[in-house]
Each structure stands twice: as C-alpha cells, then as structure tokens.
Amino acid sequence: MVEVGVTKQLIRQYLLDDATLRAAVQGKVYASHLASSDAQTVLQGTPIVVIDYAGGNARYFGDLENVTIECYVYSKRSSAQCAEIYDQVFMRLQMARVAVTGLDLTGTTRELDRPAEGYNEAIAAYFLRGRWTLIAV
C-alpha cells in the first residue's frame, strides 16, 4: 500500500541526494510549508525548496498512485535566484526514475505546469511554483 508520508519522503530525499542542489539550498528541502515565523529564520541564508502534496489518487488495489505535487522555491534575494534553484530541481526530476535507498516506493516524475512566480508578503520572499506528477508503485 502506498503511504502519503513515504511519497513525500521519496521526493524530498531524491532531491537531497543531488549534491549540487543540496549545497545550493544547504539541505533545506522540506516536505511541507513552514510557519511564517520559521520561514523568516530559515530563509535568511539560502533559498529553500518546499514539496507540497496537492492530491491525486491510488488505484483500487492500493499499490499504485498518481499524485500531483507542487514544488516551491523561496528566496529572500530575488526571483532570479528562485529560477536558478528551480532549474536544478527540474533537471533532477524531469522524466526521472525516482528511487531512494531504504524506501520501497519508486516512481517517475514529470512537470505538468511550468513555474509561476510571485512574492509572498507573509514571509517577504520571492517564489516560483511548478506543478508535477508522480506515478509510483
């Protein structure tokens, strides 16, 4: 049976397994959004990546899922910095076979929507948000 927590951990750990991306965000890849007060502190040094589970479905037998994930990159510095980090995420995830040692779940990912950009007033940070699909067993 596929588990929501394992699905989030799969994407998070797969991104962290990329040394270049991990260094660029100092390991700050999160499986959910942070409280505004926490985000203020965490965002001071480097940008962050947030994987937001947007829903999907599991097949009747419970071992196959198709989920939509929104990938956010936040930066205090600029939207250009968000784009640089998002490009690294894209290179890592686009049409990838996502597998992590120690997790039974594996899958494939692809981008559904190119990133939208904006500014989050609550945390005073720029962001890019792309939408992805993960099909996993």
Secondary structure, DSSP 8 states (H G I E B T S, - for coil): ---HHHHHHHHHHHHHT-HHHHHHTTT-EESS---HHHHHHHTTTS-EEEEEEEEEEE-TTSS-EEEEEEEEEEESS-HHHHHHHHHHHHHHHTTEEE--TT-S--EEEEEEEEEEEEEETTTTEEEEEEEEEEEE-
